[in-house]
Each structure stands twice: as structure tokens, then as C-alpha cells.
Amino acid sequence: RVSTQSTGVKMDKEAVRVFLFVPNLIGYLRITFSIVSFYVAFDSPLVFFLLYATSFLLDGMDGYAARALNQCSRFGAVLDMVIDRVSTAGLTIVLSHLYPKYCFGFILLCMLDFISHWIRMYSYLSFGEASHKNASPNENALLKIYYGNRTVLGVLCLGNEFFYIFLYLYSHFPHTLVLVLVCICAPIFALKQVINVIQMYAASVDLVVWEIEDQKKEKRKQ
């Protein structure tokens, strides 16, 4: 039970236990790695790569731990999504400095990433779902494949994030191999942006339809 009083928020042991779930502890570690990686991003590219890549790869572990230990929670789902978004946003900010000619493009990508995931998260929590990664039966076909198949989800997320990571490495180590890795990830990155646009539209429609149906229910009660 959580009660808000004038002195602040008081939590019982059960609420504290949720904050200490293993997947949430992994989340705190992820955000710590991300923050430190951005601190050294312009001075120590290899340290940045190791810290940021580790933070990103831990993203798969928190979900696995949540399911294996039966520690799924709405807080954990939101924490996971927020860490993903702020980490990617931080990396796009770094890239906008390394590739100033494409700064506007990185801004648009950052905005799309935030908007599409935030609207989907809000709509799913409004409908009582525990996570925005759950695929509903009436889902858009592409989104159903994306969220319904964890292998597809993993490959697209990996390709998307490592496209940014390899772009970062290429700015410091302009080797042909790094450029090849960027090109390999590019189609996956492009598909991920298409999915972001679709989920932004689909979630927006869901919210509007839900609002209309809610208004109709209120009118019937009157």
C-alpha cells in the first residue's frame, strides 16, 4: 500500500520489495553504465563502447529475469522503456556532435523514438496491460510479428542500436570493417523506424477509439 501525505510518500515493505526486484536492479545498473558511458563518450571511445554496449545487452537479461523469477511489474516495464529511450536519446545527441551535418536527422529520430514508444506505453497501461511489449490479438500485422516474436524483436532492437553504435565507432575509427557493419545494420535500422511510425499511429488510434467508447458509456449512464 502506498499513501501520499503532506510529508511525502510512505511505502510498506511490499512496495520496497518491488523496487528491489532483480530485473529492476539490472535496470539501475543499466542506467548507471549509460550515464558513465556518456561522461567519457568524447574522450574514451573504447570505454564508451564497452559500457554502452554492456548496458544495452543487459536489456535482454532484465526481461528474462522478470519472467524466470516471476517478478514482472508495471514499474519494471516503465523503467525498462525509459532506460531504453534515454540511452538511445543520449547516443543520438552524441552522434549529432560527431556528425553535425546530420544533426537535424538525429533530432527527428530521437523525437520519433520517444513519441512512438511513449504513446504505446500510455495506451497499453490505460488498457490494463503490464507491458507495451505485449502483442494484442487485434494488433497491426507488422507489430504483431515484431512484439509477438521475441527473436524478431531482439534482432531489430540489436540492429537498430548497433547501427548507432557502429556510427559512433566509425567517427573515431574510420575503418572499412566498421563501415561494413554500419551498412549491414542500416536496413534493420530503417525497418525499425517504419515500425516506430506504425506503432505511433496505431497507439494514437487506439487511444482515440478508447476515448470515444468511454464517452459513449458515460452518455448511456446519464
Buried (B, 14 or more C-beta within 10 A) or exposed (E): EEEEEEEEEEEEEEEEEBBEBBBBBBBEBBBEBBBBBBEBBEEBBEBBBEBBBBBBEBBBBBBEBBEEEEBBBBEBBBBBBBBBBBBBBBBBBBBBEBBEEEBEEBEEBBEBBBBBBBBBBBBBBBEEBBBBBEBBEEBBEBBBBBBBEEEEBEBBBBBBBBBBBBBBBBBBBEEEEBBEBBEBBBEBBEBBBEBBEBBBEBBBEBBEEEEEEEEEEEEEEE
